[in-house]
Amino acid sequence: MNYDAKSVEKKWQEFWEKEGIYRFDFNSNREIYSIDNPPRYASGALHLGHATHYTHIDFIARYKRMRGYNVFFPLCFDVNGMPIEVNVEKLNNIKMREMERHKFIQLCEEFANSKIDTMKMQFKILGESMDPTIYYQTDSPEYRRITQLTFLDAVEKGMVYRGMHPVNWCPRCSTAIAESEIVYINTQTDLYYIKFDVENKYVTIATTRPELIPACLFIAFNPRDERYKDLENRKARIPIFNREVPIIADESIDMEFGTGIEMVCSIGDRNDLKLIKKHGFEIIQSIDDQGRMTDIAGEFSGLYTLDARKEILKRLEEEKRLVKVEKIEHNVGTCWRCGTPLEIVNKEQWFIKTVELKDRILQIANELKWYPEFMKKRLEDWVNGLEWDWVVSRQRYFATPIPAWICPDGHVVYASKEDLLKRNSHVDPTVENPPVDKCPICGKPLKGVEEVFDTWVDSSISPLFNTYFYRDNNLFKKLYPMSLRPQAHDIIRTWAFYSIIRCDIATGNKPWNDIFIDGHILAEDGRPMHASWGNVVDPLKIIEEFGTDPFRYFAATCTLGEDTPFRKRELVHGKKLLNKLWNVANFVEMNIKSKSEIYPEDSMDLWILSEFSETLENVTLFMDQYRYDRAIRELDEFFWHVFADHYIELIKYRVSKNLGTQYTLYNVFLGIIKMYAPFMPHITEEIYHRLFSKYEGKISIHLETWPEKYEKIFLDEGRIVKEIIASLRRYKNENNLRGINEVIIISPRFDITSAYDSIKGSLGISKLEIIKNASLKEIIVEAKPDLSKIGPLLKNSVSNFMEIFKNIPPERLLEGFEFKGIKIPKDYFEFKKIYTFKGKKVDVININDVTIIIK
């Protein structure tokens, strides 16, 4: 009977779903293991990284269930934010701001929900054991209500403010972008050298952004730069716009960049912003929300920045102020979603204070167990470099509304927390009335805030939503903090960072006990996967070709925290492993007709139980450390190279009539498929139902308990016996023997006499003797010089030595040989030996301290 992966996998996927195998039991008293599962973004596309990452999390969920935990592993989706808005705009050929707000939101909801059924099916195909009874998606009214409630907590604690502040701004998406969402790309750009007048002469200034000349506030140089010392406190006149600006000295100016003197603009980049604040200049708005030049650009106002750059450069050339242009490498901050270069604009925004929480965040980071430990450094580096508070407002539509109303004078009225606690949905201030009729400060009318939260404001409360914060206090006490946050390393500075902040503000406690950080999956060539490079691997096509369990096997070979190139050979190996498991299952089924309760006495049965126990200890340790890659290697080594290759071979002669051996075969193989179950759930379920469920009584292997270990007996001795049998089997094969007449085993250190029957019976030896000591004579019959060693040693004397060598007895070379005063070591010769035992020539195999004599 061959293993049919496709039909087997589909059968068990349907069974698990129908039987509700993976449900969290709210009424159980078992210890809870809860996973803050990353909500998959509702875009529909499944890439190899998704498939691998969620499979890694599933390994842990399945393992913890078998360890007896009541596992909380929710099926969940992230349904918020710009990516969905951008998809809707492209799909419908529309612009968000050209549509009525709530009609656009409806299109976003329809788009996202249309993808979710497909994504649920993809998770099912991958064999993921997420629980649909604790399902959530982040755009649900209930989820958004908790987002708003926890925001109001931050308001109550003085952690929220609204104010005019420079923010990173995406002109394409027309919204603020948090620091953590900036993607920096290294690109080539032009550096323009431009003449600025200083009284009756000029100074040349280099800039990558000539369009910001009208926004220049001052000129700056380093006071250590002797070239410009006489310019301090003088005035420069900016080209085209004919406006005077001061020249100041500042030690932060890079003397090596350009000409060593810079124009400081409002706001060219973050360094400009630091200098503007440091020297007390007022920020002016040079670029608007759409990326166009403002009125300060005069005749160039209304032009997009790149168009303005072209026109200003033309004018500079006409006025002979453009000295030269150079190509340079430049680091540009871009929008994480659309890739547009960002501007820094001065905008009124909502902020959660984060800079003042830096020490507290680092304290919580140290309370968490990080896997791998070195990933904590990424969070520490991010926190230590933090300069701006978290801008949490976005000028978009499809996200959780900020629960507030504002009067014309800027006074804020927040939603009533008491009212929100009684509701089962969030507040939408764009359609709902405020909790008071008018502004309590000035009496003016209130208008609902149209801004929405950054999607990370929603995502960061997943530990709170999962644990029923503000929904069921008893459950919250039972579930919080969660056991594990699994996530990728690229969102440490976002999801992990913001979750720690939000949960600490709400609860004063850490969100989880453990955090494991996964790597990315790369193309086979080691590069990231990009459609334009033609190296994208579709996981569903892999599964169609190989099956789900071989794909999961590949996932198990990836090391936590490391980026891993896709390796097709692991799929091939995974498929071979399935066939090996299936063939062993056939052997077990053929030889075991009922479950034996007779504990074994044979030493090699006791040995395999000991080997099994040692493997179990190691696999358990590695799984507890989230080192599934080391666990699978340990298990493979035992199953394939110890149990299948050796133990099964040595028991074939006796298994049908030895109840102790049947007990051993049954229980070790059951333990093996239990250990493989988290990794390869389909074939292990099939084997379990075929061989074991009728005796063990569970409806699924995934509801079974983790194996238990046995007393370790005859472990070292058994390993020696295993090598003895393997060596004699090779000897038989090399010599085309059906059996062996007589074997004498000399084992001075290990007492292996109890394995007498296993050695004799498994190899078909007619006469076997196991003794501690015996006299075995070694005779050197031939020696050959190794000319690759002797040649360089003797050089021109080699031919003379070879003449003498012919007449030297081989045994004389055992101590080396001296020729013309040169000592030739014995390992420069290859010796051919024969052995005699009791005067007869015998074949000999040496294994560690054991000698095998074959007559």
Secondary structure, 3 states (H helix, E strand, C coil): CCCCHHHHHHHHHHHHHHHCCCCCCCCCCCCEEEECCCCEECCCCCCHHHHHHHHHHHHHHHHHHHCCCEEECEEEEECCCHHHHHHHHHHHCCCHHHCCHHHHHHHHHHHHHHHHHHHHHHHHHCCCCCEEEEEEECCCHHHHHHHHHHHHHHHHCCCEEEEEEEEEEECCCCEEECHHHEEEEEEEEEEEEEEEEECCEEEEEEECCHHHHHHEEEEEECCCCHHHHHHCCCEEEECCCCEEEEEEECCCCCCCCCCCEEEEECCCCHHHHHHHHHCCCCCCCCECCCCEECHHHHHHCCCEHHHHHHHHHHHHHHCCCEEEEEEEEEEEEEECCCCCECEEEEEEEEEECCHHHHHHHHHHHHHCEEECHHHHHHHHHHHHCCCCCEECEECCCCCCECCEEECCCCCEEECCHHHHHHCCCCCCCCCCCCCCCCCCCCCCCCEECCCEECHHHHHCCHHHHHCCCCCCHHHHHHHCCEEEEEEEHHHHHHHHHHHHHHHHHHHCCCCEEEEEEECCEECCCCCCCCHHHCCCCCHHHHHHHHCHHHHHHHHHCCCCCCCEECCHHHHHHHHHHHHHHHHHHHHHHHHCCCCCCCCCCCHHHHHHHHHHHHHHHHHHHHHHCCCHHHHHHHHHHHHHHHHHHHHHHHHCCCCCCCHHHHHHHHHHHHHHHHHHCCCCHHHHHHHHHHHHHHHHCCCCHHHCCCCCCCCCCCHHHHHHHHHHHHHHHHHHHHCCCCCEEEEEEECCCCCCHHHHHHHHHHHCEEEEEEECCCCCEEEEEEEEECHHHHHHHHHHHHHHHHHHHCCCCHHHHHHCEEECCEEECHHHEEEEEEEEECCEEEEEEEECCEEEEEC
